[in-house]
């Protein structure tokens, strides 16, 4: 039979088993590629599926190696000569799978598997190298200049990938649900406190931040992170009132008090033209301030008073809105908006650029307001803490920090940035409060579990009634 070109048993044996082994080889290759794809998605998007990719990849390698081993057994049983093997491979479609069965490969299958595995490993190394040069940033919408990102990418030879949130509660919920892989997050002080409490952050290494001394002392060593062990100040905003100056002036309504959004005697004249932030902490803080209470007071009786104040005003409001009120104010659909100082700055700029027949103005209520200090923090699941420290120090350079303020009108905690900020912005008291106004501003603290449950229940009542 070994010498017989028509050997019945070897040809029949080959005819039955070679296609089966070929299917196993292709299945192994598909699993390898699928595993690599899942690993890549996990690394690129910060989604916790890389472990699944590793398992699928390992399964593909097992299939491929088993197929190679089985083929060696088939060849031994068949005892084919090389010419007859090549002919059988061509007839049975034992092709190199990468080429989609376009060209037969005249190699013994164990060599083919070795080439496939080598290419797979090469692709895995390529994906891993790509991920190693990528910084994953979880940030507020429109909270960094594209030019700043481009300069950092050019400087570090890396890529910055951003994901966005519009509210601290949204970000915290996503992190609590298992989102991972973010190297840097830019939360507000109370959210920093929550992340520290839940052991979500890496400590900052001051030795890697030579520009840390550029920060203003009054924004360091805050109650939410004493000693700045986990956070580095980035920018700040004031939650205040923005308004259509022409409409409100014509109606003779006050613009320096929270009464404008809470008192029916004023709201009746602008019904359907007012929006408030869709944020339980921000709206409750405004109500507490108007009632004369500190924003971090957790007395349930005082919270109920704030709830009743909000419910009394709610019929006059157009919407709870934390995402599109800039546009609504800019085009004139809304005349009064409870929102952030940097958003009001943007609305003012947009209305001016569009040639609107009105001006957007904004003011800090005399009862006080919320000061939100946003800081850069390192999430513990981030894979590139060295690159994250480089980004933080890059943003501590005055010119880079000033670019954000010039773009969106955010407050700036960086001393060196002040000389790079446009004079008209530096002189804006809503962006850079004077000492008297600053004394009336309060930062929110994180809530304990019981207080959070109570506030969630009150917020549900507010939204449903």
C-alpha positions in Angstrom: 0.0 0.0 0.0 2.9 2.4 0.7 4.1 2.1 -2.8 0.7 1.8 -4.5 -0.5 5.1 -6.1 -4.0 3.7 -6.0 -3.7 2.5 -2.4 -7.4 2.2 -1.4 -7.1 2.5 2.4 -4.8 5.6 2.7 -6.9 7.6 0.1 -10.2 6.7 1.8 -8.8 7.5 5.2 -7.5 10.8 3.9 -10.8 11.6 2.2 -12.7 11.1 5.4 -10.5 12.9 7.9 -8.6 15.7 6.2 -11.7 17.9 5.7 -12.7 17.4 9.4 -9.2 18.4 10.5 -9.4 21.3 8.1 -12.6 22.5 9.7 -11.0 22.3 13.1 -8.1 24.4 11.8 -10.4 27.1 10.5 -12.5 27.1 13.6 -9.4 27.5 15.7 -8.4 30.5 13.5 -11.8 32.1 13.8 -11.7 31.8 17.6 -8.2 33.3 17.7 -9.3 36.2 15.6 -12.5 36.6 17.7 -10.5 36.6 20.9 -8.1 39.2 19.6 -11.0 41.4 18.6 -12.5 41.2 22.1 -9.2 41.9 23.7 -8.8 45.0 21.4 -12.3 46.2 22.2 -11.6 45.9 25.9 -8.4 47.8 25.7 -9.6 50.5 23.2 -13.0 51.2 24.9 -12.2 50.6 28.5 -14.8 47.9 28.6 -14.2 44.9 30.9 -14.3 42.2 28.2 -10.6 41.7 27.7 -10.7 38.6 30.0 -13.3 37.0 27.7 -11.1 37.7 24.7 -8.2 35.9 26.4 -10.4 32.8 27.0 -11.6 32.8 23.4 -8.1 33.3 22.1 -6.9 30.4 24.3 -9.7 28.2 23.0 -8.7 29.0 19.4 -5.1 28.1 20.1 -6.2 24.7 21.6 -8.3 24.0 18.5 -5.5 24.9 16.1 -2.9 22.9 17.9 -5.3 19.9 18.2 -6.0 20.1 14.5 -2.2 20.2 13.7 -1.6 17.2 15.9 -4.5 15.3 14.3 -3.2 16.0 10.9 0.2 14.6 11.7 -1.6 11.4 12.8 -3.6 11.3 9.5 -0.4 11.7 7.5 1.3 9.0 9.4 -1.6 6.6 8.8 -1.9 7.5 5.2 1.8 7.3 4.5 1.4 9.6 1.5 4.3 10.8 -0.5 4.7 14.6 -0.7 3.3 14.9 -4.3 0.2 13.0 -3.4 -0.2 15.0 -0.2 -0.1 18.3 -2.2 -2.6 16.9 -4.6 -4.9 15.9 -1.8 -4.6 19.3 -0.1 -5.5 21.1 -3.3 -8.5 18.8 -4.0 -9.9 19.0 -0.5 -9.5 22.7 -0.2 -6.8 22.7 2.5 -6.0 26.3 1.9 -4.4 29.0 4.1 -7.6 30.4 5.7 -6.3 34.1 5.8 -6.6 34.2 2.0 -10.2 33.0 2.0 -9.5 29.8 0.0 -8.1 31.7 -3.0 -4.7 30.0 -3.3 -3.7 26.5 -2.1 -0.7 26.5 0.2 1.7 23.6 -0.5 2.9 23.1 3.1 2.2 20.4 5.5 -0.6 21.5 7.8 1.5 21.7 11.0 3.7 24.4 9.3 0.5 26.2 8.2 -0.8 26.3 11.8 2.6 27.6 13.0 2.3 30.5 10.4 -1.3 31.3 11.5 -0.4 31.3 15.1 2.6 33.5 14.4 0.5 36.0 12.6 -2.1 35.9 15.4 0.6 36.6 18.0 1.9 39.4 15.9 -1.5 41.0 15.7 -2.0 40.7 19.4 1.3 42.4 20.0 0.3 45.2 17.6 -3.0 45.7 19.4 -1.3 45.7 22.8 1.3 48.2 21.6 -1.5 50.5 20.3 -3.3 50.3 23.6 -0.1 51.0 25.5 0.2 54.3 23.6 -3.4 55.4 24.3 -4.7 57.5 27.2 -8.3 56.9 28.1 -10.0 60.0 29.5 -13.5 60.2 31.0 -14.4 63.8 31.0 -17.3 66.3 30.9 -18.7 67.3 27.5 -16.8 70.1 25.9 -14.3 70.3 28.7 -11.0 70.5 26.9 -9.8 72.1 23.7 -9.1 70.0 20.6 -5.9 71.9 20.1 -4.8 71.0 23.6 -5.4 67.4 22.9 -3.5 67.6 19.6 -0.5 69.2 21.3 -0.3 66.6 24.0 -0.6 63.8 21.4 2.2 65.3 19.4 4.3 65.7 22.6 3.9 62.2 23.9 3.5 60.4 20.6 0.3 58.8 21.9 -3.5 58.9 21.3 -6.1 60.4 23.6 -9.5 58.6 23.6 -12.3 60.4 25.4 -15.6 59.3 26.8 -18.1 61.9 28.1 -20.7 62.4 30.9 -23.0 65.3 31.7 -23.5 64.8 35.4 -21.5 63.4 38.3 -24.2 61.0 39.2 -24.1 59.6 35.7 -20.4 59.1 35.9 -20.5 57.5 39.4 -23.3 55.1 38.3 -21.3 54.0 35.3 -18.2 53.4 37.4 -20.3 51.5 40.0 -21.8 49.4 37.2 -18.3 48.1 36.4 -17.0 50.5 33.7 -13.2 50.2 33.7 -10.0 51.0 31.9 -10.2 54.8 32.3 -6.8 56.3 33.1 -8.1 59.7 34.0 -11.5 61.1 35.2 -12.4 64.7 35.9 -15.0 64.6 38.7 -16.3 67.4 40.9 -15.2 67.5 44.6 -18.1 65.5 46.1 -17.7 62.9 43.4 -14.0 62.7 44.1 -14.9 62.1 47.7 -17.3 59.3 46.7 -14.6 57.7 44.5 -12.0 57.8 47.3 -14.5 56.3 49.8 -15.2 53.4 47.4 -11.5 52.8 46.9 -11.7 53.6 43.2 -8.6 55.8 42.8 -4.8 55.5 42.7 -2.7 58.0 44.7 -1.1 60.8 42.8 2.7 60.8 42.7 3.8 64.4 43.3 7.4 63.6 42.0 5.9 63.2 38.6 4.2 66.7 38.6 6.9 69.4 38.4 4.3 72.0 37.5 2.1 71.3 40.6 3.4 74.6 42.1 1.4 76.6 39.5 -1.8 75.9 41.4 -3.4 78.6 43.6 -3.2 77.6 47.3 -6.9 78.4 47.9 -7.9 75.5 45.7 -5.6 72.9 47.3 -6.1 70.8 50.4 -9.9 70.8 50.2 -12.1 68.8 52.5 -13.0 66.2 49.9 -9.2 65.3 49.5 -7.0 66.6 52.3 -3.4 66.9 51.1 -4.4 66.3 47.5 -3.4 62.6 47.8 -5.8 61.6 45.0 -6.8 64.8 43.0 -5.2 67.7 41.1 -7.4 70.8 40.5 -8.4 71.2 36.8 -11.0 73.9 36.5 -14.1 75.2 38.3 -17.6 76.5 37.6 -20.2 78.4 39.6 -23.8 77.3 39.4 -25.8 80.5 38.8 -28.6 82.1 36.7 -28.3 82.9 33.0 -30.9 85.0 31.3 -32.0 86.9 28.2 -31.0 90.4 29.3 -33.5 92.2 27.0 -36.5 90.1 28.0 -35.8 90.1 31.7 -35.0 93.8 31.8 -38.2 94.7 30.0 -40.2 92.7 32.6 -38.3 94.4 35.4 -37.5 91.1 37.1 -34.6 90.7 39.6 -31.6 88.7 38.4 -29.5 88.6 41.6 -31.6 86.2 43.6 -32.8 82.6 43.4 -36.3 84.0 43.8 -36.3 84.4 40.0 -36.6 80.6 39.6 -38.6 79.8 42.7 -41.1 82.5 43.4 -44.5 82.3 41.6 -44.9 86.1 41.6 -41.9 86.3 39.2 -42.4 82.9 37.4 -46.0 83.8 36.4 -44.5 86.4 34.0 -42.0 84.0 32.4 -44.0 80.7 32.6 -42.7 78.1 30.1 -39.5 80.1 29.6 -37.4 78.7 32.5 -35.3 75.6 32.8 -33.5 74.2 35.8 -30.7 71.6 36.0 -31.8 68.0 35.9 -29.5 67.3 38.8 -30.8 66.4 42.3 -27.8 67.8 44.1 -27.7 71.1 42.2 -31.4 71.9 42.3 -31.7 71.0 45.9 -28.6 73.1 46.7 -30.2 76.2 45.0 -33.4 75.6 47.0 -31.5 75.2 50.3 -29.6 78.4 49.6 -32.8 80.4 48.9 -34.2 79.1 52.2 -31.1 80.2 54.0 -29.6 76.7 54.7 -26.1 75.4 54.0 -26.1 73.2 50.9 -24.5 70.2 52.8 -27.2 70.2 55.6 -28.7 66.8 55.6 -31.6 67.5 58.0 -34.6 65.7 56.4 -37.0 68.3 57.5 -35.1 71.0 55.7 -34.9 68.8 52.6 -38.7 68.5 52.7 -39.0 72.3 52.8 -36.7 72.5 49.7 -38.8 69.8 48.0 -42.0 71.8 48.7 -40.3 75.0 47.3 -39.4 73.1 44.1 -42.8 71.6 43.7 -44.4 75.0 44.1 -42.3 76.4 41.3 -42.3 73.3 39.0 -45.5 74.1 37.1 -43.9 77.3 35.8 -40.8 75.7 34.4 -40.4 74.5 30.9 -38.1 71.5 31.7 -35.4 69.9 33.8 -32.5 70.3 31.5 -28.8 69.6 31.9 -27.7 69.1 28.3 -29.4 71.5 25.8 -30.2 74.6 27.8 -27.3 76.4 26.2 -28.9 76.1 22.8 -32.4 77.0 24.1 -31.0 80.1 25.7 -29.0 81.1 22.6 -31.9 80.8 20.2 -34.3 82.6 22.5 -36.7 79.8 23.4 -35.7 80.1 27.1 -35.3 83.4 28.9 -34.0 82.1 32.3 -31.8 79.1 32.9 -30.3 77.6 36.1 -26.9 76.3 35.0 -23.1 76.5 35.0 -21.1 79.6 34.5 -19.0 78.2 31.6 -22.3 77.2 29.8 -23.6 80.7 30.2 -20.4 82.0 28.8 -20.8 79.7 25.8 -24.4 80.8 25.3 -23.4 84.4 25.4 -20.6 83.8 22.8 -22.9 81.8 20.5 -25.7 84.4 20.6 -23.3 87.1 19.7 -21.7 85.1 16.9 -25.2 84.3 15.5 -26.2 88.0 15.5 -29.1 87.5 17.9 -31.0 90.7 18.8 -30.5 90.1 22.5 -27.6 89.5 24.9 -27.2 86.5 27.3 -26.2 87.7 30.7 -25.6 85.8 34.0 -25.2 86.6 37.7 -24.4 84.9 41.0 -27.4 85.1 43.4 -26.9 87.1 46.6 -28.0 84.1 48.7 -24.9 82.2 47.5 -24.2 79.5 45.0 -22.4 76.2 44.4 -18.7 76.3 43.5 -17.8 73.1 41.6 -14.1 72.4 41.6 -13.3 69.7 39.1 -10.1 67.7 39.5 -8.1 65.1 37.6 -7.9 61.7 39.3 -6.4 58.4 38.4 -8.9 55.5 38.3 -7.5 52.3 39.7 -8.3 50.2 36.6 -6.4 52.5 34.3 -3.5 50.8 32.5 -1.3 53.8 31.9 -0.6 55.7 35.2 2.7 57.0 33.8 1.0 58.5 30.8 -1.8 59.9 33.0 0.7 61.7 35.2 2.3 63.2 32.0 -1.1 64.5 30.9 -1.8 66.0 34.4 1.5 67.8 34.4 0.9 69.0 30.8 -2.4 70.5 31.9 -0.7 72.2 34.8 1.4 74.3 32.4 -0.1 77.8 32.3 -0.6 78.0 28.6 -2.4 74.7 28.3 -4.6 75.4 31.3 -5.5 78.8 30.0 -6.7 77.4 26.7 -9.7 75.8 28.4 -10.8 79.1 30.1 -10.4 81.0 26.8 -12.5 78.3 25.0 -15.4 77.9 27.4 -15.1 80.5 30.2 -14.3 78.1 33.0 -12.8 79.3 36.2 -9.1 78.5 36.5 -7.2 77.4 39.7 -3.8 77.9 37.9 -1.8 81.0 38.8 0.5 80.7 35.8 -2.5 80.5 33.5 -3.8 84.0 34.3 -1.3 85.7 32.1 -2.5 83.7 29.1 -6.2 84.3 29.7 -8.1 86.9 27.6 -8.4 90.1 29.6 -12.2 90.3 29.2 -12.6 86.8 30.6 -10.1 87.5 33.5 -12.2 90.6 34.4 -15.5 88.6 34.4 -16.7 88.4 38.1 -18.9 85.4 37.3 -15.9 83.5 36.0 -13.4 84.8 38.5 -15.4 85.8 41.6 -14.2 88.7 43.8 -13.4 87.9 47.5 -16.9 88.9 48.7 -18.7 86.6 46.1 -16.2 83.8 46.7 -17.1 83.9 50.4 -20.7 83.1 49.5 -19.9 80.1 47.5 -20.0 76.5 48.9 -18.7 73.2 47.7 -20.9 70.1 47.8 -19.8 67.2 50.0 -20.5 63.5 49.3 -23.5 62.0 51.1 -23.5 58.9 53.2 -25.6 55.9 52.1 -28.6 56.8 54.3 -28.7 60.4 53.2 -28.4 59.4 49.5 -31.4 57.1 49.9 -33.5 59.8 51.4 -32.5 62.3 48.8 -33.2 59.8 46.0 -36.7 59.3 47.4 -37.3 63.1 47.6 -36.0 63.5 44.0 -38.3 60.8 42.8 -41.2 62.6 44.4 -40.2 65.9 42.7 -39.9 64.3 39.2 -43.2 62.3 39.4 -45.5 65.0 40.9 
